[in-house]
C-alpha cells in the first residue's frame, strides 16, 4: 500500500515539474503574398525610382546655382523652376537631376524626329493611313483578279479552241504620264541648322557700349570685356525680352540677360545699376544698365552672346567698327 502511494506521489511530482518548465514559443513565419526572401519587409520604405537622366536633363554639382544652370542652357530660371515643380529657386541639392529643356522638345528629339512620312531614326518609311505610295504601281484594269481561264461553256469549234489557247494579255503601263520623284528626306539636324541660320539672320545687332574691347574672345571667359567709366550707358545689342535681371549668378555681378530668339541670348555683366525688369521687352539700342564694377576689380562691361546656351564669339555677330 505504501509502495503504491510512493508511485502515485512520484507521478504527480513529475507532472507538476513538466508544467512549470519554461517553453520557447514556436517561430511564426508570415506567409502573406509579397513578403519573403528578396522582398521588402513591413515597415521599410521601398527604393524610390531614380530620376530620369540624359538629354534635356542636368545633374546638379557642387557650387551650382539655378541661375547659372539656366544661363548655361540658355533657359529662363523661372521655366526650370516650373518644369521641375520647385518651391524655391535656391532650394537645389547636389546630385539632383533637373529638367533643363521644355518637356515637349526633349521627348521629340530623343526618339528621332519624323519628317513627313519618313522616320529619320531608323530609315524605315512610315505612312499614315490613306497616304498615297511614293511610286505609283501599275494596276490592271480588272482590279488585279485573274480572269482566265474562263469557266463559260462554248460549243466546240476550231476558232473557239484557238482563242482559248492564246496567252494571257499582259496589262500595259501608260508611260506617257511622268512619275514625280520623291522629295529628298530632310533630317532633324538639317532642320535645326536651317532654323539656327534663320534665327541668326533675323537678329539685327549693335555694340552694347562705347569703347574698344580688351583682347579677343576667349572661351575661358566666355565673352568680351569693354572697359569704360562708371555710369556709362549699357544698351541692348538687339531687341528681345529680358530673361534675367539681378545679381544671383556668382562672378557676373549685376547682370542682365536678354533673349532674342529661341536659340540666341545676350548677357551684360558687372553693371552699376540695372534699369530693366524681368519679362520686359526691350528694343535695339535701349539703355538697360549703367556700367560698373560689381563683382569685378575694374569698371567694364562683360558681354556675351550665347547660342543654344553655348558662348560664341560676339565679333561674328556685331558689326565691324
C-alpha positions in Angstrom: 0.0 0.0 0.0 2.8 2.4 0.9 4.6 1.4 -2.2 1.6 2.4 -4.3 1.3 5.8 -2.6 5.0 6.5 -3.3 4.5 5.6 -7.0 1.4 7.9 -7.3 3.3 10.7 -5.5 6.2 10.4 -7.9 4.0 10.6 -10.9 2.3 13.8 -9.6 5.7 15.4 -8.9 6.8 14.7 -12.5 3.6 16.2 -13.9 4.0 19.3 -11.9 7.6 19.7 -12.9 6.7 19.4 -16.6 4.0 22.1 -16.3 6.4 24.6 -14.7 9.2 24.2 -17.2 9.6 27.3 -19.4 8.7 26.8 -23.1 10.2 28.6 -26.1 7.4 29.8 -28.4 7.4 28.3 -31.9 8.7 30.6 -34.6 5.9 32.3 -36.6 6.5 32.9 -40.3 4.4 35.4 -42.2 3.1 33.7 -45.3 1.3 36.8 -46.8 1.9 37.3 -50.5 4.7 39.7 -51.4 6.7 39.2 -48.2 9.6 36.8 -48.1 13.1 36.4 -49.2 14.2 39.1 -51.6 11.1 41.3 -50.8 10.9 44.4 -48.7 9.9 43.7 -45.1 6.9 45.5 -43.5 7.9 48.9 -42.2 10.8 49.5 -44.6 10.5 52.0 -47.4 10.9 50.7 -50.9 13.6 52.1 -53.0 12.5 55.3 -54.8 12.7 55.3 -58.6 15.7 57.1 -60.0 15.1 60.5 -61.6 15.5 60.5 -65.5 18.9 61.4 -66.9 20.3 62.1 -70.3 19.4 64.6 -73.0 17.4 67.5 -71.6 18.4 66.9 -68.0 21.2 68.1 -65.8 22.7 66.8 -62.6 23.4 69.5 -60.0 27.1 69.8 -59.0 28.7 71.4 -56.0 28.6 75.3 -56.1 25.9 75.3 -58.8 23.0 77.8 -58.6 19.8 77.6 -60.6 20.6 80.9 -62.2 23.9 79.7 -63.5 22.4 76.5 -64.8 19.7 78.5 -66.6 22.4 80.6 -68.2 24.5 77.6 -69.3 21.5 76.1 -71.0 20.0 79.3 -72.4 16.8 79.0 -70.4 14.8 81.2 -68.0 15.3 80.1 -64.4 11.6 80.6 -63.9 10.9 78.0 -66.6 13.3 75.5 -64.9 11.5 76.1 -61.6 8.2 75.3 -63.3 9.4 72.3 -65.2 10.8 70.7 -62.0 8.0 72.0 -59.7 10.5 73.6 -57.4 9.1 75.6 -54.5 12.2 77.8 -54.2 14.7 78.7 -56.8 17.5 78.5 -54.3 16.5 75.1 -53.0 18.5 72.7 -55.2 20.8 69.9 -53.9 24.0 68.2 -55.2 23.2 65.2 -57.5 19.6 66.4 -58.0 18.5 65.9 -61.6 16.8 68.8 -63.2 14.9 69.2 -66.5 16.6 72.0 -68.4 14.7 71.7 -71.7 11.0 72.0 -72.4 9.2 68.7 -71.8 7.9 68.5 -75.5 11.3 69.1 -77.2 13.3 66.7 -75.1 11.0 63.8 -75.9 10.6 64.7 -79.5 14.3 64.7 -80.2 15.1 61.6 -78.1 13.2 59.2 -80.3 14.2 60.5 -83.7 12.2 63.2 -85.4 9.8 62.2 -88.1 9.8 64.4 -91.2 6.7 63.9 -93.3 6.2 60.1 -93.8 9.8 59.1 -93.1 11.3 58.2 -89.7 14.8 59.6 -89.6 15.8 57.4 -86.7 15.6 54.0 -88.4 15.4 55.0 -92.1 12.1 53.0 -92.5 9.3 54.8 -94.4 6.2 55.2 -92.3 3.0 56.3 -93.9 -0.2 57.4 -92.3 -3.5 55.7 -93.2 -4.8 56.9 -96.5 -1.5 58.3 -97.7 -0.5 57.7 -101.3 2.5 55.5 -102.1 5.7 57.3 -103.2 5.9 55.4 -106.5 2.6 54.6 -108.3 2.3 50.9 -109.2 0.7 49.7 -112.4 -2.8 48.2 -111.6 -4.6 46.1 -114.2 -8.0 47.4 -115.3 -9.6 44.2 -114.0 -8.6 45.1 -110.4 -5.8 42.5 -110.3 -8.1 39.4 -110.1 -7.2 36.6 -112.5 -10.0 36.3 -115.1 -8.7 33.3 -117.2 -9.2 30.5 -117.9 -12.8 31.4 -118.2 -15.4 28.9 -117.0 -18.1 29.7 -119.5 -19.3 27.0 -121.8 -19.0 27.2 -125.5 -19.7 24.7 -128.3 -16.6 23.1 -129.7 -15.1 24.7 -132.8 -11.6 25.2 -134.2 -11.9 29.0 -133.7 -13.0 28.7 -130.1 -10.2 26.3 -129.3 -7.6 28.7 -130.9 -9.0 31.6 -128.9 -8.7 29.7 -125.6 -5.1 28.7 -126.4 -3.9 32.3 -126.8 -1.6 33.5 -124.0 -3.0 35.9 -121.3 -2.8 39.5 -122.3 -0.2 41.4 -120.3 -1.6 44.7 -118.9 0.3 47.7 -120.4 1.7 50.6 -118.4 0.9 54.1 -119.6 4.4 55.6 -119.9 3.1 58.9 -121.1 2.4 60.0 -117.6 5.6 61.2 -115.8 6.3 60.0 -112.3 7.1 62.7 -109.8 10.3 61.9 -108.0 10.1 61.6 -104.2 11.1 64.6 -102.2 14.6 64.4 -100.6 14.5 63.3 -96.9 15.2 66.2 -94.5 16.9 65.2 -91.3 16.4 66.7 -87.9 19.9 68.1 -87.9 19.2 69.8 -91.3 16.1 71.3 -89.8 17.8 72.6 -86.7 20.7 74.1 -88.7 18.2 75.8 -91.0 16.3 77.2 -88.0 19.5 78.4 -86.4 20.6 80.2 -89.6 17.2 81.8 -89.9 17.3 82.9 -86.3 20.7 84.4 -86.7 19.6 86.3 -89.8 16.6 87.8 -88.1 18.6 89.5 -85.4 20.0 93.0 -86.0 23.0 93.5 -83.7 24.8 96.6 -82.5 27.6 97.2 -80.0 26.3 97.3 -76.3 28.7 100.1 -75.2 31.2 102.6 -76.4 34.8 101.5 -76.1 37.4 99.1 -77.5 37.3 95.5 -76.3 40.3 94.5 -74.2 41.5 91.4 -76.0 39.8 88.9 -78.3 37.1 86.4 -77.5 38.3 83.7 -75.1 36.3 80.5 -74.5 37.6 80.5 -70.9 35.9 83.9 -70.0 33.0 83.2 -72.4 32.8 86.7 -73.8 34.5 90.0 -74.3 35.3 92.9 -71.9 34.7 96.5 -72.8 36.4 98.9 -70.4 34.7 102.2 -69.6 33.6 104.7 -67.0 31.3 104.2 -64.1 27.8 105.1 -65.1 28.5 104.8 -68.8 25.3 103.7 -70.7 24.9 100.0 -71.5 22.4 99.3 -74.3 20.6 96.3 -75.6 22.7 94.9 -78.5 19.4 93.7 -80.2 15.7 93.7 -79.5 14.3 91.0 -77.2 12.8 90.1 -73.9 14.6 90.4 -70.5 15.1 86.9 -69.2 17.0 87.8 -66.1 17.9 91.0 -64.2 19.7 90.5 -60.9 22.9 89.5 -59.0 22.3 85.8 -58.3 25.0 84.4 -60.6 28.4 84.4 -58.9 31.1 86.2 -60.9 28.8 88.3 -63.0 27.7 91.0 -60.5 24.6 92.9 -61.6 23.6 91.0 -64.7 21.0 91.5 -67.4 20.2 88.6 -69.8 18.1 89.3 -73.0 16.6 86.5 -75.1 16.4 87.4 -78.8 15.3 84.2 -80.4 14.7 80.6 -79.3 18.4 79.9 -79.5 20.1 83.3 -79.1 20.6 85.4 -76.0 23.0 88.1 -74.8 24.4 88.8 -71.3 25.6 92.1 -69.8 27.6 91.8 -66.6 29.3 93.9 -63.8 26.8 96.7 -64.1 26.5 99.5 -61.5 22.7 99.9 -61.9 20.1 97.8 -63.7 17.4 99.8 -65.4 15.1 97.0 -66.7 13.0 94.2 -65.2 12.4 90.6 -65.9 9.8 90.0 -68.6 10.2 93.4 -70.1 10.5 93.8 -73.8 13.4 96.0 -75.0 14.4 97.4 -78.4 17.8 97.5 -80.0 19.8 100.4 -78.5 17.6 100.9 -75.5 19.5 101.7 -72.3 19.3 98.7 -70.0 22.0 99.4 -67.4 24.9 101.6 -66.3 28.5 100.3 -66.4 30.1 99.5 -63.2 32.5 97.1 -61.4 30.1 94.8 -59.4 31.9 91.5 -58.8 34.9 92.9 -60.7 38.1 94.7 -59.9 37.7 97.2 -62.8 34.9 99.2 -64.4 33.9 97.3 -67.5 31.1 95.6 -69.4 31.4 91.9 -69.8 29.4 91.0 -72.8 28.4 87.5 -74.0 26.3 86.1 -76.9 25.1 82.5 -76.3 23.7 80.2 -79.0 21.7 77.3 -77.5 23.4 78.1 -74.2 26.9 77.9 -75.5 29.2 81.0 -75.6 30.1 82.1 -79.1 32.4 84.9 -80.4 30.4 88.2 -80.3 32.6 89.6 -83.1 30.9 87.2 -85.5 27.6 88.8 -84.8 28.4 92.5 -84.0 29.0 95.0 -86.9 32.6 96.0 -87.6 34.0 99.2 -86.0 
